[in-house]
């Protein structure tokens, strides 16, 4: 998953927006960093280059050191690119880079570590069969779930469930099972902040059992990413644990029957069809998530190319932009297929355009991205998320996730290199280097720590780019093709393959980059 750089959004929402007058630079009443940036944006849109630089310079003078890390955001801002040949832009960016380096050089690199401890015999969910009743008006769910669980001889299994849930019963063969669910307990899953731990005791048969859950969820207080229960947009998924989430269950299948208020159209991370007054979602491929979306204004467009079907699902996204997204998805898939010489084992891909702030997520056959228009950032998001069709085999809850995220981020960089002009690519490459400059090592970084993003995404991508420069394009992509074909899912296996392909010296170089 690629999280957006949200600092600008935070800046926009945490400061008081003053009334701005844009007639001249003298009449502006801006006082916050946000105000100056908004003023620069508006002046740029009006074609007033001099005022744009005035506001940018005021931002730099008053807030440049405080927001020095904005340097990499400015590097990749598409709207500001027409200014790049102006000497004033060079001076502005030189100052911002100096502020960034000065700030970084006086701070120690934070390095939160967490070694990987994998329980290979942990209980897992193999399948969910769910009846989901969504009441948008009351912001409530009623859920009846049958989970096929392999207890593997263990005494219990642990889940995370939405904290404002009321469990009616949990049964096996109509017999009540013992469980604990205290909504006052903090979530043990960092990604599900509004969840509560559910500890379920296994039935006497500690093998494969069908367990029936019956519960309701009150969703009137959602405050988490990629989730909503509003009249214009409903989005349910992993991050609110509307279904019982088990951390070790990464490859379950599911059937979901959905009932919802009249006039809502439903879609999701599986194949969705309307059956009478209900919607049926079939997710026959393995995943760790069940995404359900609904809106009175939900629309979709499809296209088929070389036997693969692409679908874009959206609400207030322009129809022409939806067409452009379909074409970009198809082109990205074809590009990566040629590049990595392997086909992803899927013939269907759905791209959900989320009408909210947030970023993007990628699941098998399903991508969700928050945006209002089709632009360069949308294209690069497609480049990253489509990369996950090849790079998705490593564990996502440990530092080994760099084999997913770093590789997808590199794929995006190479996509930009081959589809945008050289200057645009150089801007993204410099941003990657700058974001990596003060990042902690990849090795054993705590995946849940904020520092993990730059380490796993940017340092991982930069390692691969520098490796390509070191061994040459042909040898490098033969290596990448081998990684994809072998479905390498650990750094140890990657290093072994690197030594097999390039020799011990390159293996040690990669290992040193991972640990430094």
N, C-alpha and C positions, 0 to 999 in steps of 0.2 A: 504494500500500500504506500502511496506517495502522499504524505501530509503536505499541504500547502504552507508556504512561509507566511504565517498569519500575523506577523508583527505589525504590518501596516493596517490590517483589519482591527487589531487590538488598539492601535493608535487612533483609528477612526472612531471607535466606540467608547473609548475611555476618557476622551477629552471633550470639553464643552465647545461646540461649534458656534463660533460667533457669526454675527451677520457681516458678510463680506461685500464690499463694493469694488468692482473690478474696472471702473472707468480709468483709473490711473494708479500707478504704484504708490502715489502719495496718499490716496484716499483709503487704502486698505486698513482695516482695523484688526488684522490678525494678531493673535498673541501666543498661540500654541503651535507646536510642531505640525499638528494636524491641519490647522488653519492655513499655514504657509504652503503645505503640500497641496491642499485642495485649491488654493488660489493659483498655484503653478499649473495644476491640471486644467483649470478652467481657462487660464490665459493661453495655454498651449492649444486647447480645443478651439479657441477663438482666433488662432493664428498670430497671437501677439507674443513674438519670441522675446522681445526685450523684457516685458513684464514677467514672462516665464522665468527668465534668468534672475530677475530681481527677487522673486519669491523663493527660488531655489537658494540664492545666496543668503537671504535672510534665514532660511531654514538651516543652512550650514553654519552661519555665524552664531546663531542662538541655540541650536540644538544638535549641531553636527557631531560633537563629541558624545553626547548622550545617546544618539542613535547612529553611532558609527557603523554598526552592523548593517545599516540600510544600504551600504555600498553595493553589496551583491544584488540587492533588489533593484537598485537603479541600473545596474549592468544589464539586466534582462527585461527591463520595462520596454515593451514594444512601442508604446506611444511616444517615448522620449528619443527613440532612435533617430528621427530626422535631425536632432540637435547634435549628434555625435561628431560631426565635422566642424562644429563651431568651437573656437578656441576657449570660449567661456565654459563649455561643457567639460573640456579637458581639464581646465583649472579647477572646476567644481569637483570632479571625480578624483583628481590628484589629492585634493585636500581631504576628501572623505576617506580615501584609502590610507592616508597618513594617520588620520584620527583612529581608524580601525586598528592599524598596526601598533600605534602607540598604546592603545588600550589593551590589546592582546599581550603585548610584550611585558607589561607590568603585572599581568595576572598569571598565576600558575594554572596549568591545564588540569581541569577537573577530570578524574578518571575513576568513575564508579564501576567496580568490577563485580561480576557474578558468574561463578563457574557453572557449567552445564551439568546438571544431575538428571539423567534420564531414567525413568522407570519403564523398562521395556515390557513389563508384565502388568501394567496398570489397567484397570477396568475401562472399557470404552463402549460408547453407543454406536451401534451398527446401522440403525435405521429409526426414523421417526414417522409415525402416522398421526396426523394432527387434524382436529376439528377446531377452527379458529373463528370466533364470533367477535367482530369489531363494532363497537358502538361509538362512533365519532362524536356524537353530540354529548355523551356522558364521559367520554375519554376513558373507556373501560374495555377490557378484553375478557372473554370467557374462553378458556382453553381446555380441551380434552386431548391428552397426548398419550399414545402408546409408544414407548421406547423399547427397542430391542437391545438389551444390554448384555455384553459379555463380561461377567464379573471375574473371570479367570481365577476362580478359587479365592478371591479376596472377600473380606468381611463387609466391605462397604464401598461406596462410590461417592465422590463429591461433585456438586454442581454449583453454579451461580444462577440465581433467579432474580428477576426484578424485585427490588426491595419492598415495593408497595403491592405485594401479592398476598392473597389469602388462599391457602391450600385447603381444599375440601377433603381430598384423600389421595393417598398413594398406595396402590394395591398390586399384588401379584396373584393371579388366579382368584380374584375376589377376596383375598385375604389382606388385611391391613399390614403395611410395613412400617417399621419404626423409622422415624426421621427427626432431625432437628433443623429448624428454620427460624432464626431469630433476626428480625428485620433491623434490630439495633446494632447487630454485628457489622463491622466494616467488610466490604467486599475483598475477597482474597485475589480477585482478578483485576489487575491494574487497568485493563482496557474497559472494564465494566464498572465505572465509578458508582453507579446507582444500583448496583446489585447487592444481594445478600447471600451468604453461604448456605447451601442446602446439603446436609449430610444424610445420606440414605443408607440404612442397613440392608445388607443383601438378604434375600430369602434363603431358606435352607439349601436349596439347589444353587450353588455358587457358580453355576456355569452360565449358559445363554438363557436369559429369561425375558419375557415380555412384561414390562412394568407400566401400569396405567396411572397417569397423573391427572388430576382434576383441580383446577385453580382459576382464580380471577386476578386480573391486574388493573390497578388504578393508575392511569398514565397522565394525571393532571399536573405532574411536576417534572417533566422531562427536561433535563439540562445536560445533554451529552451529544456527542458528535454523530452525524449521519442518522439522526433519529428525530421523529416529529409525530405529534398527534393533534394536528390542527385541522380545521375544516377544509382548508385548501390543499393540504399536503399531509398524508400519513406515510411514515416510513418506520418500519419495524425491522429489527435485525439483531445481530450479535451484541451490539454495544448497549442494548437495554435488556438483554437476556429475557426476551418474551417467551422463549422456550428454554428448558433446562440446559444450560451450557456446561459441558464438561471439558476441561482444558486438554485432556488427552485424546479427545474424539475429534480427529481431523479429517475423517474420510467417510462420513455417514451419508446415506441417501435419505430421501424424504418424499412423502405425499402430504399435501396440505389442502384441506377443504376450507374455503373462506366465505363467510357470510358478513355482509357489511351494509350500511345504510343505503337506501335507494339513491340512484343516480351516480354512484361512484364506479369508476373503472379501476380495475386491479391489475397489477403486474408484479414481477418479482424476479428472483435470481434463478428460477427454473422455467420450464415451459408452462405458460398460464393460458387456460381456456375457460370460457364461460359455459357453465352447465346449468341451465334453468336460472334460478335465482341465486346460485352460488358460483364461486370461482374455484377452479381446481389448479393447483400448482404441483407439477411433477418434477422433482429434482433427482434424476436417475444417476447422476455422476457424483462422485465423492466430494464432500466439502465440509467446512466447519461452521457454515453460516446459513441462515434462512432469511433472506431479505424479502419483505413484503412492502409494496408501495401502492398507494391509492389516492385518487383525486377526482373531483367532478369534471376536471378539464384535462384528464390524462389522454395523451395521443401517442401514436407510434407510427414509424415508417420502417419498411424493410427493403432490403435488396439482396439478391443472390449472385454470388460470383464464384466460379469454379467449384460449384457444389457446396459452398458455405453460405449460410444465411446470416446477414447482419441486421440487427434491429435497433433502432434508436427510440427510446421512450422519453417523453418530455411533457411539460405543461406550457410555460410561457416562453419557451425557446422558439425562435422564428423557424418556420417551415423550411426556408432556404438554408438556414444554419444546420437543421437536421439532415438535409441532403448532403451538405458539405461534410458533416461528421461521418456519415455513412461512407462516403468516398475515402475520407482519411483513414478510417478503420480498415477498409479493404486494402488500401495502399500499404499501410503499416504492416498488416499481416503478410502480404505478398513480399514486402521488403525483407522482413525477418526470416521468412521461409527460405528465401534465396541466400540470405546471409549465414544462417545457422544450419542450412542443408537438412533440416528436419521439419516435419509437419506436426503442429500441435494436434493431439488426438481429439479434435472436436470439429464439428461441422456447423456449429451455431454459436453466435456471440451477440449478447444484448448489451447495449450501452445506455445507461440511465443518466439523464441530465437532471441533476438535483437542483431545484430552485431555491437553494439556501447557500450560505457560506459553508466552507468546510474542507475542500480538498478532494481526494479521490480514494477509492478502494477498488481492489481487483480480487475477484473470485473466479473459480473455473467457469468459463463461458459467460461471465458477467462483470461489467465494469460500471461503477457509479462515479460521477464527477460533478462537483458543484460549480455551476457557472451560469451566466445570463446570456452569453453570446459566444459565437464561434470566433476564436482569435488565436494568436500564436501560443498563448499559454494552454489553450484547449488542445492544440495540435501536439504540443510537447507532453501534455498529460496522456494523450493517446499513445505517444511514443513510449512513455514509461509503463503505463498499465498494460499495453499490448505485449511489452517485453515479458511480463509475468506469465504469459502463455508458455514461455520456454523456461523461465526461471522461477520455479515455485516448489521445488522439491525439498528444500532445507527447512528445519524447524523455524517457526516464526516467533517463538517466545524466548529466544536466546540470541547471543551474539552471532550465531551461525546464520541468522537472517540476512547477513551481508551477502550471502550467496543468492538470495532472492532480490533484495533491494539494491545492493551495489551493482549487480549484474543488470537489473532492469534500468537503473539510472544510467549505466554505461550504454545500454542499448538506445536509450533516449538520446544521449550525446551523439552517438554514431548516426542515428536517424536525422538529427539536426545537421550534422556534418554533410550528409548526403542529400538533404532536401532544402536547406536554406543556404544563403550566401555565406562566404567565408567570414565576414565580419560578425554576423549573428552567431555563428558557431564559436568564434573566438570569445565573444562576450559570455556565452554559457560555459565555455571551458575555464575562463578566468574566474567566473563566479564559483565554479566547482573547486578550483584551487584555493580560492580565498576562503570558502567555507570549510575547507579541509585544513587550513593553515594552523588553526589553534584547536583542532579537534583531538580528542583522546584516541588511543589505539583502538583498533577493531577488536583485538583479541580479548575475549572474556568481558567486554563492556556489558554492563547491566542493560538489557534490552528495554527495561521500563524507565530508565533514566533519560532526562531530556538530552543529555550529551550523546546518546546513542544515534540520534538522527544524522548528525554530520559525520560520525564515524562510519556507520553502516552504509549510508547512501552515498555521501560525497567522497569520503576516503576510499570506499570500495570501488566506486566508479573511476576515480582517478588512478587507483592502482592498476585497473585493467587498461585504461588508456595509456599509461606509461609503459605497461608491459607490451602493448601493441607497438609503441614507438621503439621499444628495445629489441624485439624479436622480428619485427616486420609484419606487415598486414596479412600476407598469405599464411605464414606459420601461426600467427595469432588466431586467425579465424578457423584454421584447422583445429586448433586447440579448443576453441569455443564450441565448435561442432561436436568434438569428442565429449566435452562436458555435458552438452545437451543429450547426446545419444546415450551416454552412460547414466544419465539422470543422477549425476553426482549431488549428494545431499549433505556433505560434511567437508569441513576445511581439511581434515586429515586425508580424505580421498582426493580432494583437489590437489593437495601438495604432492601426493604420490603420482597422480597423473601428470602434473607439471614436470616432475623429475623424469618420468618415462618419456615425455614428449621433448623436453628441452635440456635435461641434464640437471645435475645436482646444484650447479651454480644458480640457475634460475629458480629452482625450488627454494634455496636459501634466501634469494632476493625477495621472493613473494612472502616468505615467512617473516622476514625482517620488516617488510612494509606492514604486514598485519599486526605486528607487535610493537610498532613504533609510532 
